[in-house]
Amino acid sequence: MVDVAASVSGDLLKKYETVSNATVLGALSKRGYLKVFMNGVKSLAPGRRLVGRAVTLRYLPSRPDLQEHVTRGSHGEGFNETPRWDALEELTPGDVLVADCMGLSMTSTGGDVVFSRILSKNAAGLVTDGGVRDGHKVARYGYPVYGGGSTPTVGEPNVLPYEVNEPVQCGGVLVWPGDVILGDEDGVVVLPSQLAEEIYEECVHHDEIEAAILWYTQKEGVSPKFFYPFNEETMKIHQAWKMLGTSSE
């Protein structure tokens, strides 16, 4: 695999917790990144913000010879090793498991027992364009969960985990290992890791300006239309907002 990823620090991930996904989308679109929002992937645990580095897992359609290839025996200990377990063991704090299930939203990529490992690894969360078995139970673990849906079915008759930490698609978006995964109530945005440092200040500045517009228009009872696209009057409002120390919340 050609490595285009940049290492994103835990400190930078923390900063992105307060940055709007919509603002990130805008900054990326200016740079020609137009396909970074996952289709058909929704929050199964509303109210939780997700920010983390991608550890990727790719599923393929099931076939008997693939089953034999990806299952590496019990090692005499009564369990089978597969790429899914490999992916879970790769997780560290700040990582997100991103599972490419080919958009099969009701096909399970794992359930509460499997994904309890995300909790014990103190990882950031789970994203898949497949289904999550017993999704309501997984949501109780407390970390952000995004998927095509919740299902009671087992996925293995239809799909099998194949490889770990290679480029994948998820929700129709390319995800490179190490990319920054941003989830909120609207869905999931993929921020290429090499751009995370570059666009951060721009995103913060944009969010501040919009907070200033909201503050001013609500205070004065005027339409926001006068301040888009951002113009000289917009900048005056922003400066006034900053001088007052108004919270961007």
PASEBA-1860 file (N, C-alpha, C; in nm, 3 decimals):
! residues 249
1> MVDVAASV> 0.084/-0.120/0.000/0.000/0.000/0.000/0.087/0.125/0.000 ~ 0.057/0.219/-0.088/0.126/0.347/-0.089/0.076/0.429/0.029 ~ 0.169/0.478/0.109/0.131/0.549/0.231/0.117/0.698/0.202 ~ -0.007/0.748/0.201/-0.028/0.893/0.184/-0.077/0.956/0.314 ~ -0.091/0.875/0.416/-0.149/0.924/0.541/-0.046/1.002/0.622 ~ -0.093/1.100/0.694/-0.012/1.170/0.792/-0.060/1.128/0.931 ~ 0.031/1.127/1.025/-0.007/1.089/1.161/-0.077/1.207/1.229 ~ -0.198/1.183/1.276/-0.276/1.288/1.342/-0.268/1.266/1.493
9> SGDLLKKY> -0.222/1.366/1.562/-0.199/1.354/1.706/-0.330/1.353/1.783 ~ -0.322/1.302/1.905/-0.438/1.305/1.994/-0.480/1.447/2.026 ~ -0.385/1.539/2.036/-0.417/1.679/2.066/-0.498/1.741/1.953 ~ -0.461/1.711/1.829/-0.536/1.767/1.716/-0.674/1.704/1.706 ~ -0.685/1.575/1.733/-0.817/1.512/1.735/-0.907/1.581/1.836 ~ -0.852/1.610/1.953/-0.930/1.676/2.058/-0.983/1.811/2.011 ~ -0.903/1.883/1.938/-0.944/2.015/1.889/-1.064/2.005/1.796 ~ -1.069/1.900/1.716/-1.177/1.885/1.619/-1.311/1.850/1.683
17> ETVSNATV> -1.313/1.822/1.811/-1.440/1.789/1.877/-1.538/1.904/1.874 ~ -1.489/2.027/1.863/-1.577/2.144/1.864/-1.590/2.209/1.726 ~ -1.539/2.144/1.624/-1.548/2.197/1.487/-1.669/2.136/1.418 ~ -1.745/2.217/1.347/-1.864/2.170/1.277/-1.827/2.081/1.158 ~ -1.898/1.970/1.144/-1.879/1.884/1.026/-1.908/1.960/0.897 ~ -2.010/2.044/0.899/-2.045/2.121/0.780/-1.931/2.214/0.740 ~ -1.864/2.270/0.838/-1.751/2.358/0.810/-1.634/2.281/0.751 ~ -1.609/2.161/0.802/-1.503/2.075/0.746/-1.536/2.042/0.601
25> LGALSKRG> -1.661/2.009/0.574/-1.702/1.981/0.437/-1.674/2.100/0.345 ~ -1.704/2.219/0.393/-1.681/2.339/0.314/-1.534/2.360/0.284 ~ -1.450/2.342/0.386/-1.306/2.360/0.367/-1.249/2.256/0.271 ~ -1.298/2.134/0.279/-1.250/2.030/0.189/-1.297/2.052/0.046 ~ -1.421/2.101/0.031/-1.473/2.125/-0.104/-1.391/2.230/-0.177 ~ -1.340/2.329/-0.104/-1.256/2.432/-0.165/-1.129/2.372/-0.224 ~ -1.089/2.259/-0.170/-0.966/2.193/-0.213/-0.994/2.078/-0.310 ~ -1.119/2.067/-0.354/-1.153/1.966/-0.453/-1.195/1.832/-0.397
33> YLKVFMNG> -1.209/1.823/-0.265/-1.253/1.699/-0.202/-1.406/1.705/-0.186 ~ -1.476/1.648/-0.282/-1.621/1.663/-0.289/-1.696/1.539/-0.242 ~ -1.629/1.426/-0.228/-1.696/1.302/-0.192/-1.638/1.253/-0.059 ~ -1.677/1.320/0.047/-1.622/1.288/0.180/-1.731/1.266/0.286 ~ -1.857/1.272/0.245/-1.969/1.248/0.337/-2.030/1.111/0.308 ~ -2.037/1.026/0.409/-2.085/0.890/0.390/-2.235/0.885/0.370 ~ -2.277/0.814/0.266/-2.419/0.793/0.239/-2.470/0.670/0.312 ~ -2.589/0.681/0.370/-2.653/0.567/0.433/-2.593/0.525/0.565
41> VKSLAPGR> -2.509/0.608/0.624/-2.448/0.577/0.753/-2.500/0.678/0.855 ~ -2.566/0.628/0.958/-2.632/0.715/1.055/-2.592/0.679/1.197 ~ -2.618/0.772/1.287/-2.585/0.748/1.427/-2.684/0.649/1.488 ~ -2.631/0.545/1.553/-2.713/0.451/1.628/-2.709/0.483/1.777 ~ -2.636/0.589/1.811/-2.627/0.635/1.950/-2.631/0.787/1.949 ~ -2.748/0.846/1.925/-2.759/0.991/1.909/-2.702/1.069/2.027 ~ -2.647/1.186/1.994/-2.596/1.275/2.097/-2.448/1.259/2.126 ~ -2.379/1.172/2.052/-2.237/1.149/2.076/-2.153/1.198/1.958
49> RLVGRAVT> -2.055/1.278/1.988/-1.963/1.329/1.887/-1.850/1.228/1.866 ~ -1.816/1.200/1.742/-1.709/1.107/1.709/-1.596/1.180/1.640 ~ -1.477/1.165/1.695/-1.355/1.214/1.630/-1.247/1.110/1.654 ~ -1.190/1.056/1.548/-1.086/0.956/1.567/-1.016/0.920/1.438 ~ -0.907/0.845/1.452/-0.829/0.796/1.338/-0.885/0.662/1.291 ~ -0.889/0.643/1.160/-0.948/0.522/1.103/-0.854/0.403/1.108 ~ -0.904/0.293/1.166/-0.848/0.160/1.146/-0.949/0.087/1.059 ~ -0.909/0.045/0.940/-1.005/-0.004/0.842/-1.014/-0.157/0.840
57> LRYLPSRP> -1.134/-0.204/0.810/-1.162/-0.347/0.795/-1.250/-0.363/0.672 ~ -1.207/-0.446/0.579/-1.280/-0.468/0.455/-1.347/-0.604/0.456 ~ -1.478/-0.604/0.425/-1.554/-0.727/0.408/-1.569/-0.760/0.260 ~ -1.582/-0.889/0.230/-1.610/-0.936/0.095/-1.730/-1.030/0.099 ~ -1.796/-1.051/-0.014/-1.904/-1.151/-0.018/-1.851/-1.288/0.023 ~ -1.931/-1.361/0.097/-1.888/-1.490/0.150/-1.879/-1.595/0.039 ~ -1.781/-1.687/0.057/-1.763/-1.800/-0.033/-1.681/-1.904/0.044 ~ -1.707/-2.033/0.024/-1.639/-2.134/0.107/-1.487/-2.124/0.105
65> DLQEHVTR> -1.426/-2.095/-0.012/-1.280/-2.087/-0.014/-1.229/-1.963/0.057 ~ -1.310/-1.856/0.058/-1.272/-1.736/0.134/-1.278/-1.764/0.283 ~ -1.380/-1.837/0.326/-1.392/-1.875/0.466/-1.265/-1.948/0.511 ~ -1.221/-2.040/0.430/-1.100/-2.117/0.463/-0.977/-2.028/0.466 ~ -0.975/-1.930/0.375/-0.859/-1.841/0.365/-0.847/-1.748/0.485 ~ -0.958/-1.691/0.529/-0.951/-1.587/0.632/-0.957/-1.642/0.774 ~ -0.997/-1.769/0.791/-1.004/-1.828/0.924/-0.878/-1.910/0.948 ~ -0.806/-1.875/1.053/-0.673/-1.931/1.070/-0.667/-2.037/1.181
73> GSHGEGFN> -0.779/-2.102/1.208/-0.775/-2.213/1.302/-0.783/-2.171/1.446 ~ -0.791/-2.269/1.534/-0.815/-2.243/1.675/-0.689/-2.237/1.758 ~ -0.575/-2.270/1.703/-0.449/-2.271/1.778/-0.459/-2.357/1.903 ~ -0.551/-2.454/1.899/-0.567/-2.539/2.015/-0.637/-2.475/2.131 ~ -0.688/-2.353/2.113/-0.748/-2.279/2.224/-0.898/-2.257/2.205 ~ -0.955/-2.317/2.100/-1.099/-2.312/2.086/-1.153/-2.186/2.025 ~ -1.068/-2.102/1.960/-1.120/-1.983/1.893/-1.057/-1.969/1.756 ~ -1.127/-1.900/1.669/-1.078/-1.877/1.534/-1.027/-1.735/1.520
81> ETPRWDAL> -0.911/-1.720/1.457/-0.857/-1.589/1.426/-0.904/-1.548/1.287 ~ -0.958/-1.425/1.277/-0.997/-1.371/1.148/-0.954/-1.225/1.142 ~ -0.956/-1.163/1.023/-0.918/-1.022/1.013/-1.001/-0.930/1.101 ~ -1.124/-0.967/1.133/-1.204/-0.880/1.221/-1.139/-0.868/1.358 ~ -1.094/-0.979/1.413/-1.025/-0.973/1.542/-0.893/-0.897/1.529 ~ -0.824/-0.915/1.416/-0.700/-0.840/1.394/-0.726/-0.690/1.399 ~ -0.834/-0.646/1.333/-0.867/-0.504/1.330/-0.897/-0.452/1.470 ~ -0.972/-0.528/1.546/-1.005/-0.485/1.681/-0.880/-0.474/1.769
89> EELTPGDV> -0.786/-0.565/1.749/-0.663/-0.560/1.828/-0.572/-0.447/1.786 ~ -0.590/-0.395/1.665/-0.511/-0.281/1.618/-0.550/-0.151/1.687 ~ -0.671/-0.146/1.742/-0.724/-0.022/1.796/-0.644/0.027/1.916 ~ -0.623/0.157/1.920/-0.564/0.225/2.035/-0.654/0.343/2.069 ~ -0.637/0.406/2.185/-0.718/0.525/2.216/-0.707/0.628/2.105 ~ -0.822/0.679/2.062/-0.827/0.775/1.952/-0.855/0.713/1.817 ~ -0.862/0.579/1.811/-0.889/0.510/1.685/-1.037/0.477/1.670 ~ -1.081/0.471/1.544/-1.218/0.433/1.509/-1.211/0.311/1.418
97> LVADCMGL> -1.288/0.208/1.448/-1.299/0.096/1.355/-1.394/0.136/1.244 ~ -1.345/0.133/1.119/-1.425/0.165/1.002/-1.438/0.039/0.918 ~ -1.558/-0.019/0.911/-1.581/-0.146/0.844/-1.656/-0.125/0.713 ~ -1.592/-0.163/0.605/-1.649/-0.156/0.471/-1.728/-0.283/0.445 ~ -1.862/-0.269/0.445/-1.949/-0.384/0.421/-2.023/-0.370/0.288 ~ -1.962/-0.295/0.196/-2.015/-0.283/0.060/-2.154/-0.222/0.056 ~ -2.189/-0.145/0.159/-2.319/-0.080/0.163/-2.435/-0.172/0.196 ~ -2.407/-0.292/0.245/-2.513/-0.387/0.281/-2.563/-0.353/0.422
105> SMTSTGGD> -2.654/-0.259/0.426/-2.689/-0.193/0.552/-2.753/-0.283/0.656 ~ -2.813/-0.394/0.614/-2.875/-0.484/0.709/-2.797/-0.614/0.725 ~ -2.672/-0.614/0.680/-2.584/-0.730/0.698/-2.489/-0.701/0.813 ~ -2.491/-0.783/0.914/-2.415/-0.756/1.036/-2.265/-0.763/1.014 ~ -2.195/-0.665/1.069/-2.049/-0.667/1.073/-1.999/-0.711/1.211 ~ -2.090/-0.734/1.304/-2.055/-0.774/1.440/-2.163/-0.731/1.536 ~ -2.155/-0.783/1.657/-2.256/-0.752/1.757/-2.196/-0.709/1.889 ~ -2.276/-0.717/1.994/-2.235/-0.658/2.121/-2.114/-0.727/2.182
113> VVFSRILS> -2.101/-0.858/2.167/-1.985/-0.926/2.224/-1.859/-0.888/2.147 ~ -1.865/-0.894/2.014/-1.750/-0.857/1.931/-1.709/-0.713/1.958 ~ -1.804/-0.623/1.953/-1.771/-0.481/1.963/-1.751/-0.434/2.106 ~ -1.764/-0.523/2.202/-1.723/-0.488/2.339/-1.572/-0.465/2.343 ~ -1.501/-0.521/2.244/-1.355/-0.503/2.241/-1.320/-0.358/2.214 ~ -1.404/-0.285/2.142/-1.380/-0.142/2.122/-1.381/-0.069/2.256 ~ -1.471/-0.109/2.342/-1.480/-0.050/2.476/-1.356/-0.082/2.558 ~ -1.317/-0.210/2.561/-1.203/-0.249/2.644/-1.071/-0.195/2.590
121> KNAAGLVT> -1.065/-0.165/2.460/-0.945/-0.104/2.403/-0.945/0.049/2.419 ~ -1.054/0.103/2.478/-1.067/0.247/2.499/-1.054/0.325/2.369 ~ -1.110/0.265/2.262/-1.106/0.329/2.131/-1.221/0.428/2.117 ~ -1.219/0.504/2.006/-1.311/0.617/1.993/-1.450/0.579/1.946 ~ -1.464/0.468/1.869/-1.597/0.434/1.822/-1.597/0.340/1.704 ~ -1.715/0.328/1.643/-1.740/0.233/1.535/-1.815/0.302/1.422 ~ -1.770/0.277/1.298/-1.840/0.324/1.179/-1.844/0.210/1.078 ~ -1.962/0.182/1.024/-1.976/0.082/0.918/-2.093/0.119/0.829
129> DGGVRDGH> -2.083/0.084/0.701/-2.199/0.099/0.614/-2.279/-0.030/0.608 ~ -2.240/-0.126/0.689/-2.319/-0.246/0.711/-2.406/-0.229/0.834 ~ -2.462/-0.340/0.881/-2.544/-0.336/1.000/-2.465/-0.370/1.125 ~ -2.523/-0.338/1.239/-2.466/-0.372/1.369/-2.565/-0.465/1.439 ~ -2.522/-0.586/1.466/-2.611/-0.680/1.533/-2.635/-0.635/1.677 ~ -2.763/-0.637/1.717/-2.799/-0.589/1.850/-2.743/-0.449/1.874 ~ -2.768/-0.362/1.777/-2.713/-0.227/1.785/-2.751/-0.153/1.912 ~ -2.870/-0.179/1.965/-2.912/-0.112/2.088/-2.824/-0.151/2.206
137> KVARYGYP> -2.773/-0.274/2.204/-2.683/-0.317/2.311/-2.544/-0.254/2.294 ~ -2.497/-0.248/2.169/-2.367/-0.185/2.144/-2.371/-0.038/2.184 ~ -2.482/0.029/2.159/-2.495/0.171/2.194/-2.480/0.193/2.344 ~ -2.515/0.094/2.425/-2.505/0.107/2.570/-2.361/0.114/2.620 ~ -2.266/0.076/2.535/-2.127/0.082/2.579/-2.078/0.225/2.598 ~ -2.146/0.321/2.536/-2.114/0.460/2.562/-2.031/0.529/2.456 ~ -1.976/0.453/2.363/-1.898/0.518/2.257/-1.988/0.545/2.135 ~ -1.947/0.635/2.044/-2.027/0.663/1.925/-2.035/0.542/1.833
145> VYGGGSTP> -2.155/0.516/1.779/-2.178/0.403/1.689/-2.252/0.455/1.567 ~ -2.194/0.433/1.449/-2.257/0.473/1.323/-2.265/0.352/1.232 ~ -2.381/0.331/1.171/-2.398/0.215/1.085/-2.513/0.233/0.988 ~ -2.528/0.134/0.901/-2.642/0.134/0.810/-2.772/0.106/0.881 ~ -2.764/0.039/0.995/-2.882/0.009/1.074/-2.849/-0.097/1.178 ~ -2.949/-0.129/1.257/-2.937/-0.233/1.358/-3.011/-0.357/1.309 ~ -2.953/-0.475/1.332/-3.010/-0.598/1.280/-2.992/-0.711/1.379 ~ -3.084/-0.808/1.382/-3.066/-0.925/1.468/-2.992/-1.038/1.398
153> TVGEPNVL> -2.960/-1.021/1.270/-2.905/-1.131/1.191/-2.755/-1.145/1.210 ~ -2.701/-1.260/1.171/-2.558/-1.285/1.167/-2.508/-1.258/1.026 ~ -2.394/-1.192/1.014/-2.347/-1.153/0.882/-2.273/-1.259/0.803 ~ -2.210/-1.355/0.873/-2.118/-1.447/0.807/-2.177/-1.530/0.692 ~ -2.305/-1.562/0.689/-2.352/-1.632/0.569/-2.340/-1.549/0.443 ~ -2.335/-1.416/0.459/-2.335/-1.326/0.343/-2.201/-1.258/0.318 ~ -2.128/-1.225/0.424/-2.001/-1.154/0.411/-1.897/-1.212/0.506 ~ -1.772/-1.187/0.473/-1.662/-1.229/0.559/-1.559/-1.118/0.567
161> PYEVNEPV> -1.499/-1.095/0.685/-1.391/-0.997/0.695/-1.270/-1.046/0.618 ~ -1.204/-0.955/0.546/-1.097/-0.998/0.457/-0.961/-0.936/0.487 ~ -0.955/-0.802/0.502/-0.824/-0.742/0.524/-0.834/-0.617/0.612 ~ -0.720/-0.584/0.672/-0.713/-0.479/0.773/-0.615/-0.371/0.729 ~ -0.652/-0.247/0.759/-0.566/-0.130/0.737/-0.514/-0.119/0.593 ~ -0.608/-0.139/0.501/-0.590/-0.106/0.360/-0.697/-0.003/0.323 ~ -0.678/0.074/0.217/-0.783/0.168/0.176/-0.915/0.094/0.149 ~ -1.024/0.151/0.196/-1.157/0.092/0.177/-1.253/0.201/0.135
169> QCGGVLVW> -1.374/0.157/0.097/-1.486/0.251/0.084/-1.577/0.227/0.203 ~ -1.642/0.331/0.247/-1.747/0.317/0.348/-1.850/0.426/0.321 ~ -1.973/0.384/0.296/-2.075/0.481/0.259/-2.043/0.554/0.130 ~ -1.968/0.487/0.041/-1.933/0.548/-0.087/-1.817/0.644/-0.082 ~ -1.745/0.648/0.031/-1.634/0.740/0.049/-1.504/0.661/0.068 ~ -1.397/0.705/0.004/-1.267/0.645/0.027/-1.221/0.677/0.169 ~ -1.179/0.573/0.239/-1.120/0.590/0.373/-0.982/0.527/0.370 ~ -0.880/0.610/0.395/-0.743/0.561/0.405/-0.712/0.540/0.553
177> PGDVILGD> -0.642/0.435/0.587/-0.605/0.416/0.727/-0.538/0.541/0.784 ~ -0.585/0.585/0.900/-0.531/0.705/0.962/-0.608/0.830/0.932 ~ -0.701/0.827/0.834/-0.787/0.943/0.810/-0.866/0.978/0.935 ~ -0.903/1.105/0.946/-0.982/1.150/1.060/-1.131/1.129/1.030 ~ -1.198/1.059/1.118/-1.340/1.029/1.103/-1.418/1.120/1.198 ~ -1.511/1.197/1.142/-1.589/1.295/1.219/-1.737/1.257/1.211 ~ -1.798/1.229/1.324/-1.939/1.192/1.326/-2.020/1.285/1.415 ~ -2.139/1.322/1.367/-2.233/1.398/1.449/-2.374/1.352/1.413
185> EDGVVVLP> -2.475/1.429/1.453/-2.613/1.389/1.430/-2.648/1.379/1.281 ~ -2.575/1.450/1.197/-2.603/1.448/1.054/-2.537/1.332/0.981 ~ -2.435/1.272/1.040/-2.367/1.162/0.975/-2.217/1.169/0.992 ~ -2.144/1.112/0.895/-1.999/1.094/0.908/-1.926/1.160/0.792 ~ -1.824/1.238/0.826/-1.735/1.303/0.730/-1.596/1.243/0.745 ~ -1.529/1.220/0.631/-1.393/1.169/0.630/-1.298/1.283/0.595 ~ -1.208/1.314/0.686/-1.109/1.420/0.666/-0.974/1.354/0.637 ~ -0.922/1.366/0.514/-0.791/1.308/0.484/-0.687/1.356/0.586
193> SQLAEEIY> -0.611/1.263/0.638/-0.524/1.294/0.751/-0.423/1.404/0.718 ~ -0.375/1.408/0.594/-0.272/1.505/0.559/-0.325/1.648/0.554 ~ -0.459/1.663/0.559/-0.519/1.797/0.556/-0.567/1.844/0.694 ~ -0.561/1.756/0.791/-0.620/1.788/0.922/-0.555/1.911/0.985 ~ -0.424/1.919/0.982/-0.354/2.034/1.040/-0.378/2.159/0.956 ~ -0.377/2.142/0.825/-0.387/2.255/0.732/-0.517/2.332/0.746 ~ -0.628/2.262/0.760/-0.758/2.331/0.756/-0.813/2.367/0.894 ~ -0.745/2.327/1.001/-0.805/2.344/1.133/-0.835/2.490/1.165
201> EECVHHDE> -0.736/2.579/1.154/-0.757/2.720/1.189/-0.862/2.783/1.099 ~ -0.862/2.745/0.973/-0.963/2.796/0.880/-1.103/2.758/0.925 ~ -1.118/2.634/0.971/-1.249/2.587/1.017/-1.293/2.660/1.144 ~ -1.201/2.678/1.236/-1.233/2.749/1.360/-1.276/2.892/1.328 ~ -1.202/2.957/1.239/-1.235/3.095/1.201/-1.375/3.102/1.138 ~ -1.406/3.009/1.052/-1.538/3.006/0.986/-1.648/2.987/1.089 ~ -1.629/2.894/1.182/-1.732/2.870/1.284/-1.752/2.993/1.372 ~ -1.643/3.063/1.402/-1.654/3.186/1.483/-1.734/3.293/1.409
209> IEAAILWY> -1.709/3.309/1.281/-1.781/3.410/1.203/-1.931/3.377/1.202 ~ -1.965/3.252/1.181/-2.107/3.215/1.179/-2.171/3.234/1.316 ~ -2.096/3.208/1.423/-2.149/3.234/1.557/-2.174/3.383/1.576 ~ -2.085/3.466/1.522/-2.102/3.611/1.532/-2.223/3.658/1.454 ~ -2.244/3.602/1.335/-2.361/3.637/1.256/-2.489/3.601/1.331 ~ -2.492/3.483/1.388/-2.609/3.441/1.464/-2.634/3.533/1.582 ~ -2.528/3.567/1.655/-2.539/3.658/1.770/-2.597/3.792/1.726 ~ -2.541/3.849/1.619/-2.582/3.982/1.576/-2.724/3.983/1.521
217> TQKEGVSP> -2.757/3.889/1.436/-2.889/3.890/1.372/-3.001/3.863/1.473 ~ -2.975/3.781/1.573/-3.075/3.759/1.676/-3.090/3.882/1.765 ~ -2.979/3.948/1.794/-2.983/4.068/1.878/-3.053/4.183/1.808 ~ -3.027/4.198/1.679/-3.080/4.313/1.604/-3.207/4.281/1.527 ~ -3.242/4.155/1.515/-3.362/4.117/1.443/-3.352/4.137/1.293 ~ -3.230/4.123/1.238/-3.210/4.141/1.094/-3.180/4.007/1.028 ~ -3.192/4.005/0.897/-3.171/3.881/0.823/-3.022/3.850/0.806 ~ -2.983/3.724/0.817/-2.844/3.686/0.792/-2.803/3.704/0.646
225> KFFYPFNE> -2.899/3.722/0.556/-2.866/3.728/0.413/-2.768/3.838/0.379 ~ -2.763/3.943/0.462/-2.676/4.055/0.434/-2.528/4.023/0.457 ~ -2.500/3.909/0.520/-2.363/3.879/0.561/-2.305/3.758/0.490 ~ -2.379/3.710/0.389/-2.331/3.600/0.304/-2.335/3.645/0.159 ~ -2.231/3.608/0.080/-2.102/3.556/0.126/-2.037/3.654/0.223 ~ -1.943/3.605/0.302/-1.877/3.690/0.400/-1.824/3.816/0.331 ~ -1.848/3.929/0.396/-1.811/4.057/0.337/-1.757/4.149/0.445 ~ -1.738/4.275/0.410/-1.681/4.371/0.505/-1.768/4.386/0.629
233> ETMKIHQA> -1.899/4.391/0.610/-1.989/4.402/0.726/-1.982/4.278/0.814 ~ -1.967/4.164/0.750/-1.954/4.038/0.825/-1.832/4.046/0.916 ~ -1.720/4.096/0.863/-1.597/4.104/0.941/-1.611/4.203/1.057 ~ -1.686/4.308/1.037/-1.710/4.405/1.145/-1.787/4.339/1.258 ~ -1.888/4.262/1.222/-1.966/4.190/1.323/-1.878/4.091/1.398 ~ -1.793/4.023/1.324/-1.704/3.926/1.387/-1.611/3.994/1.487 ~ -1.557/4.109/1.450/-1.468/4.181/1.540/-1.542/4.227/1.666 ~ -1.665/4.274/1.648/-1.745/4.316/1.764/-1.774/4.199/1.856
241> WKMLGTSS> -1.804/4.088/1.797/-1.833/3.965/1.873/-1.711/3.922/1.954 ~ -1.593/3.930/1.892/-1.471/3.892/1.960/-1.440/3.987/2.076 ~ -1.462/4.116/2.054/-1.432/4.214/2.158/-1.521/4.196/2.280 ~ -1.642/4.149/2.256/-1.735/4.126/2.368/-1.706/3.994/2.439 ~ -1.618/3.914/2.379/-1.587/3.786/2.441/-1.704/3.690/2.436 ~ -1.791/3.707/2.335/-1.908/3.622/2.322/-1.866/3.479/2.294 ~ -1.927/3.383/2.364/-1.893/3.243/2.343/-1.941/3.199/2.206 ~ -1.857/3.119/2.135/-1.896/3.065/2.006/-1.998/2.956/2.017
249> E> -2.036/2.922/2.139/-2.142/2.824/2.158/-2.278/2.884/2.130
END
